[in-house]
């Protein structure tokens, strides 16, 4: 059942919380995705069957949360995620998909004492800078700086890439400074991912200061990472770090 939480910043976000045993599994969705996505729904069903606490939510401007997507930025969505963590007690297992992987890493950096484990699914840390801005032409960059550039998307309408999104993202980068992850980390990445290349996963693996971190590459899996085999692998990795 969808409920609503007002964040300390005044944004009203939607969430779905299933009570059970801890540590709570918290799903962090991707850029322009929502909590009704295949991975979130599948993981909820798994958590219920296991008797585990499970939390999924929509960032502001996403899904059924309030706000406009084009008004948001990485920092806003990090704050939304941090506020959502107030809904569960104790340590949590963060499961971040794409942009959610970046958000999860920011949470882990800000609240390491609350994280029992982290699973990244095609995690996209620093993507506004390294995958967007770095690839834009001079004309596209000029459009961004003038307000917004409509980035074509294979998932539907073009995505407005705003100046605020790019500039705010630069304040949230996690691959330029030390990134201690003192808990089990499992990274899942498809080799056929057209949005987040394998090189991003390799860079994260190399950069993170973690004694228990593993990267699993799935040949032929795309960015959605939602085939039955991929979903089973996600469940396996969450169980692995949750203990």
C-alpha positions in Angstrom: 0.0 0.0 0.0 1.4 3.4 -1.1 2.0 5.9 1.7 3.6 9.3 1.7 6.4 10.9 3.6 7.3 14.6 3.7 11.1 15.1 3.7 12.9 17.7 5.8 13.2 19.7 2.6 9.4 19.7 2.2 9.1 17.2 -0.7 6.2 14.7 -0.5 7.4 11.3 -1.6 5.6 8.0 -2.1 6.8 4.8 -0.5 5.8 1.2 0.2 7.0 -0.5 3.4 6.6 -4.2 4.2 7.4 -5.1 7.8 9.5 -8.1 8.7 12.9 -9.0 10.2 16.0 -6.9 9.6 18.2 -5.8 8.2 15.7 -3.9 6.1 16.2 -4.2 2.3 15.9 -0.8 0.7 15.5 -0.5 -3.1 16.8 2.6 -4.8 15.5 3.0 -8.3 17.1 4.5 -11.4 16.9 7.8 -13.3 13.2 8.4 -14.3 12.2 4.9 -13.0 9.8 4.2 -10.2 9.0 1.7 -7.5 6.7 -0.3 -9.8 9.6 -1.5 -11.9 10.3 -5.2 -12.4 13.3 -5.4 -10.1 11.6 -3.6 -7.2 8.4 -5.6 -7.5 10.3 -8.9 -7.7 12.5 -8.0 -4.7 9.4 -7.1 -2.7 7.9 -10.5 -3.3 11.2 -12.2 -2.4 11.5 -10.2 0.8 7.9 -11.0 1.8 8.5 -14.7 1.3 11.7 -14.4 3.4 9.9 -12.4 6.1 12.3 -9.5 5.6 11.5 -5.8 6.0 11.4 -4.2 2.6 11.2 -0.6 1.5 10.8 0.9 -1.9 10.0 4.5 -2.8 9.8 7.1 -5.5 12.1 10.0 -5.6 10.5 13.4 -5.9 9.4 14.0 -9.5 9.4 10.2 -10.1 6.5 7.8 -10.1 3.6 8.9 -7.9 5.7 11.2 -5.7 5.0 14.9 -5.9 7.2 17.4 -7.9 8.4 17.7 -11.5 11.2 15.5 -12.7 12.9 18.4 -14.5 13.1 20.4 -11.3 15.1 17.7 -9.5 18.8 16.9 -9.2 21.0 14.2 -7.7 21.3 16.0 -4.4 17.5 16.2 -4.0 17.1 12.5 -4.7 19.9 11.7 -2.2 18.0 13.7 0.4 14.8 11.9 -0.5 16.5 8.5 0.0 18.1 9.7 3.3 14.6 10.7 4.5 13.2 7.4 3.4 15.7 5.6 5.6 14.0 7.2 8.6 11.1 4.8 8.0 13.1 1.8 9.0 15.3 1.2 12.1 18.7 -0.4 12.4 21.0 -1.4 9.7 19.9 -1.7 6.1 20.9 -3.5 2.9 21.0 -0.9 0.0 20.0 -2.2 -3.4 20.7 0.5 -6.0 19.8 0.2 -9.7 21.6 2.5 -12.1 21.3 6.0 -10.6 20.2 4.3 -7.4 23.7 2.7 -7.2 25.1 6.2 -7.1 22.6 7.3 -4.5 23.4 4.1 -2.4 27.1 5.0 -2.5 26.3 8.5 -1.3 24.2 7.1 1.6 27.0 4.7 2.4 29.5 7.5 2.6 27.2 9.7 4.7 25.8 6.9 7.0 28.3 4.0 7.0 27.1 2.9 10.5 23.6 2.2 9.0 24.7 0.0 6.1 24.9 -3.8 6.5 25.6 -4.4 2.8 25.2 -2.9 -0.7 24.2 -4.4 -4.0 24.7 -2.4 -7.1 22.8 -3.3 -10.3 24.4 -1.6 -13.3 25.4 1.1 -10.8 26.0 4.5 -12.4 28.1 6.6 -10.1 28.9 10.1 -11.3 26.9 9.5 -14.5 25.9 13.1 -15.0 29.5 14.1 -15.4 31.2 11.0 -16.9 28.4 9.5 -19.1 26.4 12.7 -20.0 28.5 15.9 -19.9 31.7 14.1 -21.2 29.8 12.8 -24.2 27.8 16.0 -25.1 28.8 18.1 -28.1 29.6 21.8 -27.7 26.1 22.6 -29.0 24.4 20.2 -26.5 26.5 21.6 -23.6 25.4 25.1 -24.7 21.7 24.0 -24.5 22.3 22.6 -21.0 23.9 25.8 -19.8 21.0 27.8 -21.3 18.5 25.8 -19.4 18.0 22.2 -20.6 18.9 19.8 -23.4 16.2 17.2 -24.5 18.2 14.0 -24.4 16.6 11.3 -26.7 15.6 8.2 -24.7 14.8 4.7 -25.9 12.3 4.4 -23.0 10.0 7.2 -24.2 9.9 10.9 -24.3 13.3 12.8 -24.4 14.8 13.4 -21.0 15.4 17.1 -20.0 19.0 17.4 -18.9 19.1 20.6 -17.0 21.9 22.9 -16.0 21.0 22.3 -12.4 21.2 18.5 -12.8 24.7 18.7 -14.2 26.0 21.3 -11.8 24.5 19.6 -8.7 25.9 16.3 -9.8 29.4 17.7 -9.6 28.8 18.2 -5.8 27.9 14.6 -5.4 30.7 12.7 -7.2 32.0 9.6 -5.4 34.8 8.4 -7.7 37.1 11.4 -7.2 37.7 11.0 -3.5 38.3 8.0 -1.1 35.2 5.8 -1.0 35.4 3.5 2.1 32.8 0.7 2.0 33.3 -1.3 5.2 30.6 -3.9 4.5 29.9 -6.6 1.9 29.4 -5.1 -1.6 28.1 -7.0 -4.7 28.1 -5.4 -8.1 26.1 -6.8 -11.0 26.7 -5.7 -14.5 25.5 -6.8 -18.0 28.0 -6.9 -20.8 25.3 -5.7 -23.3 24.4 -2.6 -21.2 24.2 0.3 -23.7 23.7 3.0 -21.0 26.3 2.1 -18.4 29.4 0.4 -19.9 31.3 -2.3 -18.1 34.1 0.1 -17.7 32.1 2.0 -15.1 31.7 -1.1 -12.9 35.4 -1.9 -13.3 36.3 1.7 -12.2 34.0 1.4 -9.2 35.5 -2.0 -8.2 39.0 -0.5 -8.5 38.2 2.7 -6.7 36.3 1.5 -3.7 38.1 0.9 -0.4 36.4 -2.4 0.4 37.7 -5.7 1.7 34.6 -7.7 0.6 33.6 -6.5 -2.8 32.8 -8.6 -5.9 31.7 -7.8 -9.4 29.6 -10.3 -11.4 29.4 -9.8 -15.2 26.5 -11.3 -17.0 27.1 -11.9 -20.7 24.4 -10.5 -22.9 22.4 -8.7 -20.1 21.3 -5.2 -20.9 20.7 -2.2 -18.7 17.3 -3.3 -17.5 18.9 -6.4 -15.9 15.4 -7.9 -15.6 15.4 -11.3 -17.2 14.4 -14.2 -14.9 18.1 -15.2 -14.6 19.1 -11.6 -13.7 16.3 -11.3 -11.1 17.4 -14.5 -9.5 21.0 -13.3 -9.4 19.8 -10.0 -7.7 17.9 -12.0 -5.1 21.0 -14.2 -4.5 23.3 -11.3 -4.0 20.9 -9.5 -1.6 20.6 -12.7 0.5 24.4 -13.0 0.4 25.0 -9.5 1.9 22.0 -9.6 4.2 23.1 -12.7 6.0 
